[in-house]
Amino acid sequence: MLKELDLHRNKLTILPESLGNLISLRKLILSDNQLTTLPESLTNLTELRELDLEGNNFTILPKSIEDWIKSLSEKMCEVKQ
């Protein structure tokens, strides 16, 4: 089972919906890419404890993603935006 995924500095502009299938993921590093949005499937990552989104170009995030990020922060998870 994959627990950590580090995709920082890969010049990513989009993420696949299938990323949300990695339900055992605890740490997701997406910093310093060129992302403008996130797939709604990320809300399936219920085991996630650390999320790094710094250094991207987010414009409009789906409400479900905004709510998910807020809930991660409330659960005392580390979220960098």
Phi and psi restraints in degrees (value plus and minus 20) as a CYANA .aco file:
   2 LEU   PHI     -97.3   -57.3
   2 LEU   PSI     104.3   144.3
   3 LYS   PHI    -125.5   -85.5
   3 LYS   PSI     -50.4   -10.4
   4 GLU   PHI    -151.7  -111.7
   4 GLU   PSI     119.9   159.9
   5 LEU   PHI    -156.8  -116.8
   5 LEU   PSI      98.6   138.6
   6 ASP   PHI    -132.8   -92.8
   6 ASP   PSI      88.3   128.3
   7 LEU   PHI    -136.8   -96.8
   7 LEU   PSI       1.9    41.9
   8 HIS   PHI     -89.8   -49.8
   8 HIS   PSI     130.9   170.9
   9 ARG   PHI      35.7    75.7
   9 ARG   PSI      26.6    66.6
  10 ASN   PHI    -135.0   -95.0
  10 ASN   PSI     -13.6    26.4
  11 LYS   PHI      37.0    77.0
  11 LYS   PSI      13.1    53.1
  12 LEU   PHI     -90.7   -50.7
  12 LEU   PSI     118.2   158.2
  13 THR   PHI    -131.3   -91.3
  13 THR   PSI     -37.5     2.5
  14 ILE   PHI    -171.1  -131.1
  14 ILE   PSI     131.0   171.0
  15 LEU   PHI    -136.6   -96.6
  15 LEU   PSI     125.1   165.1
  16 PRO   PHI     -94.3   -54.3
  16 PRO   PSI     128.1   168.1
  17 GLU   PHI     -78.8   -38.8
  17 GLU   PSI     -49.2    -9.2
  18 SER   PHI     -83.7   -43.7
  18 SER   PSI     -34.7     5.3
  19 LEU   PHI     -78.5   -38.5
  19 LEU   PSI     -50.6   -10.6
  20 GLY   PHI     -89.4   -49.4
  20 GLY   PSI     -27.8    12.2
  21 ASN   PHI    -102.5   -62.5
  21 ASN   PSI     -29.1    10.9
  22 LEU   PHI    -105.3   -65.3
  22 LEU   PSI      44.7    84.7
  23 ILE   PHI     -87.8   -47.8
  23 ILE   PSI     -34.6     5.4
  24 SER   PHI    -112.1   -72.1
  24 SER   PSI     -18.8    21.2
  25 LEU   PHI     -82.5   -42.5
  25 LEU   PSI     111.4   151.4
  26 ARG   PHI    -132.1   -92.1
  26 ARG   PSI     -41.8    -1.8
  27 LYS   PHI    -158.9  -118.9
  27 LYS   PSI     105.4   145.4
  28 LEU   PHI    -149.9  -109.9
  28 LEU   PSI      96.2   136.2
  29 ILE   PHI    -129.6   -89.6
  29 ILE   PSI      93.3   133.3
  30 LEU   PHI    -141.6  -101.6
  30 LEU   PSI      -3.2    36.8
  31 SER   PHI     -87.8   -47.8
  31 SER   PSI     134.6   174.6
  32 ASP   PHI      36.0    76.0
  32 ASP   PSI      27.2    67.2
  33 ASN   PHI    -134.8   -94.8
  33 ASN   PSI    -178.9  -138.9
  34 GLN   PHI    -146.0  -106.0
  34 GLN   PSI      17.0    57.0
  35 LEU   PHI     -93.1   -53.1
  35 LEU   PSI     120.1   160.1
  36 THR   PHI    -132.7   -92.7
  36 THR   PSI     -36.9     3.1
  37 THR   PHI    -172.8  -132.8
  37 THR   PSI     154.3   194.3
  38 LEU   PHI    -148.5  -108.5
  38 LEU   PSI     126.2   166.2
  39 PRO   PHI     -90.2   -50.2
  39 PRO   PSI     121.8   161.8
  40 GLU   PHI     -82.7   -42.7
  40 GLU   PSI     -40.9    -0.9
  41 SER   PHI     -84.1   -44.1
  41 SER   PSI     -37.4     2.6
  42 LEU   PHI     -81.5   -41.5
  42 LEU   PSI     -42.3    -2.3
  43 THR   PHI     -85.1   -45.1
  43 THR   PSI     -32.1     7.9
  44 ASN   PHI     -97.6   -57.6
  44 ASN   PSI     -30.8     9.2
  45 LEU   PHI    -102.6   -62.6
  45 LEU   PSI      51.1    91.1
  46 THR   PHI     -93.4   -53.4
  46 THR   PSI     -36.6     3.4
  47 GLU   PHI    -110.8   -70.8
  47 GLU   PSI     -24.3    15.7
  48 LEU   PHI     -81.6   -41.6
  48 LEU   PSI     112.9   152.9
  49 ARG   PHI    -142.4  -102.4
  49 ARG   PSI     -35.8     4.2
  50 GLU   PHI    -161.7  -121.7
  50 GLU   PSI     108.9   148.9
  51 LEU   PHI    -156.0  -116.0
  51 LEU   PSI     102.6   142.6
  52 ASP   PHI    -136.5   -96.5
  52 ASP   PSI      94.2   134.2
  53 LEU   PHI    -135.6   -95.6
  53 LEU   PSI     -14.2    25.8
  54 GLU   PHI     -79.4   -39.4
  54 GLU   PSI     128.5   168.5
  55 GLY   PHI      54.6    94.6
  55 GLY   PSI      10.2    50.2
  56 ASN   PHI    -133.8   -93.8
  56 ASN   PSI    -198.7  -158.7
  57 ASN   PHI    -138.8   -98.8
  57 ASN   PSI      29.3    69.3
  58 PHE   PHI     -81.6   -41.6
  58 PHE   PSI     112.9   152.9
  59 THR   PHI    -127.0   -87.0
  59 THR   PSI     -96.2   -56.2
  60 ILE   PHI    -142.9  -102.9
  60 ILE   PSI     103.3   143.3
  61 LEU   PHI    -120.7   -80.7
  61 LEU   PSI     122.4   162.4
  62 PRO   PHI     -77.3   -37.3
  62 PRO   PSI     126.7   166.7
  63 LYS   PHI     -75.2   -35.2
  63 LYS   PSI     -58.4   -18.4
  64 SER   PHI     -82.0   -42.0
  64 SER   PSI     -55.2   -15.2
  65 ILE   PHI     -91.9   -51.9
  65 ILE   PSI     -62.5   -22.5
  66 GLU   PHI     -79.1   -39.1
  66 GLU   PSI     -64.8   -24.8
  67 ASP   PHI     -84.3   -44.3
  67 ASP   PSI     -59.5   -19.5
  68 TRP   PHI     -83.6   -43.6
  68 TRP   PSI     -66.3   -26.3
  69 ILE   PHI     -81.3   -41.3
  69 ILE   PSI     -61.8   -21.8
  70 LYS   PHI     -82.5   -42.5
  70 LYS   PSI     -62.2   -22.2
  71 SER   PHI     -87.3   -47.3
  71 SER   PSI     -54.5   -14.5
  72 LEU   PHI     -82.2   -42.2
  72 LEU   PSI     -64.2   -24.2
  73 SER   PHI     -82.8   -42.8
  73 SER   PSI     -59.8   -19.8
  74 GLU   PHI     -88.8   -48.8
  74 GLU   PSI     -46.9    -6.9
  75 LYS   PHI    -104.4   -64.4
  75 LYS   PSI      -8.5    31.5
  76 MET   PHI      48.0    88.0
  76 MET   PSI       6.9    46.9
  77 CYS   PHI    -103.2   -63.2
  77 CYS   PSI     136.6   176.6
  78 GLU   PHI    -107.0   -67.0
  78 GLU   PSI      97.5   137.5
  79 VAL   PHI    -146.2  -106.2
  79 VAL   PSI     101.5   141.5
  80 LYS   PHI    -130.8   -90.8
  80 LYS   PSI     104.8   144.8
